[in-house]
Amino acid sequence: MCLFCTAVPMTFALGARAHAKHIERRKAAEARGEPPPKFVTVRTIQHATAVASVTLVVGAVIYHGVISPQVGMGT
């Protein structure tokens, strides 16, 4: 499996973990009566995960469609 194809599911997993960790911290802060942490929003996490994933998929398409056939490597 190429680097791009391996990185796509890993990016989804890291994004999901960051989202879950954010929710966990928010609930813990609310349980202590503190305001939720403001350093990263859920929307930022979702956008960053989407941008990274789309970029990796585009890289994989370019690699498998253009670079790999020209170099003679199997797909």
C-alpha contacts under 8 A as a table, 3 or more apart, distances in Angstrom:
res1	aa1	res2	aa2	distance
1	M	5	C	6.30
1	M	6	T	6.45
2	C	5	C	5.36
2	C	6	T	6.24
2	C	60	A	7.98
3	L	6	T	5.22
3	L	7	A	6.12
4	F	7	A	5.09
4	F	8	V	6.40
4	F	56	L	5.70
4	F	57	V	7.04
4	F	59	G	6.54
4	F	60	A	5.18
5	C	8	V	5.63
5	C	9	P	7.66
5	C	56	L	7.72
5	C	57	V	7.50
5	C	60	A	6.26
6	T	9	P	6.42
6	T	10	M	6.80
7	A	10	M	5.00
7	A	11	T	5.98
7	A	56	L	7.15
8	V	11	T	5.18
8	V	12	F	6.53
8	V	53	S	5.73
8	V	56	L	6.15
8	V	57	V	6.91
9	P	12	F	5.06
9	P	13	A	6.20
10	M	13	A	5.01
10	M	14	L	6.13
11	T	14	L	5.13
11	T	15	G	6.07
11	T	49	T	6.62
11	T	52	A	7.13
11	T	53	S	6.34
12	F	15	G	5.12
12	F	16	A	6.10
12	F	49	T	6.65
12	F	53	S	7.21
13	A	16	A	5.12
13	A	17	R	6.10
14	L	17	R	5.03
14	L	18	A	6.09
15	G	18	A	5.12
15	G	19	H	6.15
15	G	45	I	6.59
15	G	46	Q	7.06
15	G	48	A	7.99
15	G	49	T	5.39
16	A	19	H	5.07
16	A	20	A	6.14
17	R	20	A	5.06
17	R	21	K	6.01
18	A	21	K	5.08
18	A	22	H	6.11
18	A	45	I	7.07
19	H	22	H	5.13
19	H	23	I	6.35
19	H	42	V	6.40
19	H	45	I	6.56
19	H	46	Q	7.80
20	A	23	I	5.15
20	A	24	E	6.11
21	K	24	E	4.95
21	K	25	R	6.16
22	H	25	R	5.20
22	H	26	R	6.13
22	H	42	V	7.34
23	I	26	R	5.03
23	I	27	K	6.15
24	E	27	K	5.27
24	E	28	A	6.18
25	R	28	A	5.07
25	R	29	A	6.11
25	R	36	P	7.53
25	R	37	P	7.28
26	R	29	A	5.18
26	R	30	E	6.21
26	R	36	P	4.92
26	R	37	P	6.36
27	K	30	E	5.06
27	K	31	A	6.12
27	K	36	P	7.75
28	A	31	A	5.07
28	A	32	R	6.40
29	A	32	R	5.16
29	A	33	G	6.23
29	A	34	E	5.04
29	A	35	P	6.28
29	A	36	P	5.60
29	A	37	P	7.52
30	E	33	G	4.90
30	E	34	E	5.54
30	E	35	P	6.45
30	E	36	P	6.49
31	A	34	E	7.57
37	P	40	V	7.68
38	K	41	T	6.67
40	V	44	T	6.46
40	V	45	I	7.23
41	T	44	T	5.24
41	T	45	I	6.53
42	V	45	I	5.11
42	V	46	Q	6.19
43	R	46	Q	5.08
43	R	47	H	6.09
44	T	47	H	5.15
44	T	48	A	6.00
45	I	48	A	5.22
45	I	49	T	6.11
46	Q	49	T	5.21
46	Q	50	A	6.13
47	H	50	A	5.07
47	H	51	V	6.04
48	A	51	V	5.21
48	A	52	A	6.05
49	T	52	A	5.24
49	T	53	S	6.00
50	A	53	S	5.13
50	A	54	V	6.05
51	V	54	V	5.26
51	V	55	T	6.07
52	A	55	T	5.16
52	A	56	L	6.19
53	S	56	L	5.13
53	S	57	V	6.16
54	V	57	V	5.08
54	V	58	V	6.13
55	T	58	V	5.17
55	T	59	G	6.15
56	L	59	G	4.91
56	L	60	A	6.11
57	V	60	A	4.98
57	V	61	V	6.18
58	V	61	V	5.11
58	V	62	I	6.18
59	G	62	I	5.15
59	G	63	Y	6.00
60	A	63	Y	4.99
60	A	64	H	5.95
61	V	64	H	5.30
61	V	65	G	5.64
61	V	66	V	7.93
62	I	65	G	5.18
62	I	66	V	5.41
62	I	67	I	6.69
63	Y	66	V	5.63
63	Y	67	I	4.83
63	Y	68	S	5.73
64	H	67	I	6.36
64	H	68	S	5.31
64	H	69	P	7.14
64	H	75	T	6.26
65	G	68	S	6.72
65	G	69	P	6.81
66	V	69	P	6.01
66	V	70	Q	6.51
67	I	70	Q	5.37
67	I	71	V	6.23
68	S	71	V	5.25
68	S	72	G	6.08
68	S	73	M	5.27
68	S	74	G	6.93
68	S	75	T	6.81
69	P	72	G	5.07
69	P	73	M	6.24
69	P	74	G	7.38
69	P	75	T	7.88
70	Q	73	M	7.86
